[in-house]
């Protein structure tokens, strides 16, 4: 529990999206965030939703995304 709270205090480095479709008509929906593990060998994921369809894409957070812009 304490480890999970420490994770939530750190700023995420990646955003998780549910993507439906391809190319310019794809719909990107933010569904969570990711942080690198302390040892750098993987990521911790925090999902607000788990999609049943589409695919999950993890992208590095950019200034545009931090400012509320969408992909």
ROVONU-515359 format. One record per residue (C-alpha): residue number from 1; residue in one letter; y, x, z. Coordinates in steps of 0.5 Angstrom, whole numbers, plus 2048, in hexadecimal, padded with zeros to 3 digits. Example, Ala and Ser with C-alpha at 12.3 -4.5 7.8 and 13.67 -1.06 7.14 Angstrom:
[1; 'a'; [7F7; 819; 810]],
[2; 's'; [7FE; 81B; 80E]],
//
This chain:
[1; 'x'; [800; 800; 800]],
[2; 'x'; [805; 806; 802]],
[3; 'x'; [803; 809; 7FB]],
[4; 'x'; [805; 803; 7F7]],
[5; 'x'; [80B; 802; 7FB]],
[6; 'x'; [80D; 809; 7F9]],
[7; 'x'; [80B; 808; 7F2]],
[8; 'x'; [810; 802; 7F2]],
[9; 'x'; [816; 806; 7F4]],
[10; 'x'; [815; 80C; 7EF]],
[11; 'x'; [818; 80A; 7E8]],
[12; 'x'; [814; 809; 7E2]],
[13; 'x'; [813; 80D; 7DC]],
[14; 'x'; [810; 808; 7D8]],
[15; 'x'; [810; 801; 7D6]],
[16; 'x'; [80A; 7FD; 7D4]],
[17; 'x'; [80B; 7F8; 7CF]],
[18; 'x'; [806; 7F2; 7CC]],
[19; 'x'; [807; 7F3; 7C4]],
[20; 'x'; [805; 7ED; 7C0]],
[21; 'x'; [805; 7EE; 7B8]],
[22; 'x'; [807; 7F4; 7B4]],
[23; 'x'; [80D; 7F8; 7B1]],
[24; 'x'; [814; 7F4; 7B1]],
[25; 'x'; [811; 7ED; 7B3]],
[26; 'x'; [80D; 7F0; 7B9]],
[27; 'x'; [80F; 7ED; 7C0]],
[28; 'x'; [810; 7F2; 7C6]],
[29; 'x'; [810; 7EF; 7CD]],
[30; 'x'; [811; 7F3; 7D3]],
[31; 'x'; [80B; 7F2; 7D8]],
[32; 'x'; [80C; 7F8; 7DD]],
[33; 'x'; [80D; 7FF; 7DE]],
[34; 'x'; [809; 806; 7DF]],
[35; 'x'; [80A; 80D; 7E3]],
[36; 'x'; [807; 813; 7E2]],
[37; 'x'; [802; 815; 7E7]],
[38; 'x'; [804; 81B; 7EC]],
[39; 'x'; [7FF; 81F; 7E9]],
[40; 'x'; [801; 81D; 7E2]],
[41; 'x'; [7FA; 81B; 7DF]],
[42; 'x'; [7FB; 814; 7DE]],
[43; 'x'; [800; 80E; 7E0]],
[44; 'x'; [801; 809; 7E5]],
[45; 'x'; [802; 802; 7E2]],
[46; 'x'; [806; 7FC; 7E5]],
[47; 'x'; [805; 7F6; 7E1]],
[48; 'x'; [809; 7EF; 7E2]],
[49; 'x'; [804; 7EC; 7DD]],
[50; 'x'; [7FD; 7EE; 7D9]],
[51; 'x'; [7FD; 7EB; 7D2]],
[52; 'x'; [7F7; 7E8; 7CF]],
[53; 'x'; [7F9; 7E9; 7C8]],
[54; 'x'; [7FD; 7EE; 7C5]],
[55; 'x'; [7FD; 7F5; 7C7]],
[56; 'x'; [800; 7F9; 7CC]],
[57; 'x'; [805; 7FF; 7CA]],
[58; 'x'; [808; 804; 7CF]],
[59; 'x'; [80E; 807; 7CD]],
[60; 'x'; [813; 80C; 7D0]],
[61; 'x'; [819; 809; 7D3]],
[62; 'x'; [81F; 80A; 7D0]],
[63; 'x'; [827; 809; 7D1]],
[64; 'x'; [827; 803; 7CD]],
[65; 'x'; [821; 800; 7D1]],
[66; 'x'; [824; 802; 7D7]],
[67; 'x'; [82A; 7FE; 7D5]],
[68; 'x'; [826; 7F8; 7D4]],
[69; 'x'; [826; 7F8; 7CD]],
[70; 'x'; [81F; 7F6; 7C9]],
[71; 'x'; [81B; 7FA; 7C5]],
//
